[in-house]
């Protein structure tokens, strides 16, 4: 659900928002909403940042923007929810893993959905590779 909300901002910020919205091909309202939403989340969880990925905006570890929250959560689950083991796997601190877990607790449904989509994409990719390998073996065997 969305509700109209009036906002005053200085002219330079407004112009920058409009330019960024045009570059991003989204409405200025949608972009401003994203900035506020992400800003509120980063205020509450200062070790979390956001990054645009091929799969959309994703929460990442602020100190390591290439490391997505879904990667840490997936590994944490794989390590039987062992924080120390997860930290060792990523060569990060337990505090960083704990920060991700606190963020996860606040946004569990969203992260679970993103993680599920990520894992399904990985499985699909593996399936495609297996099909290619099978076709290649058949071609080699016929040659």
Secondary structure, DSSP 8 states (H G I E B T S, - for coil): ----------HHHHHHHHHHHHHHTS-HHHHHHHHHHHHHHHHH-TTEEEEEETTEEEEEETTEEEEEHHHHHHHHHHTTT-HHHHHHHHT--HHHHHHHHHHHHHSHHHHHHHHHHHHHHHHHHHHHHHHHHHHHHHHHHH-
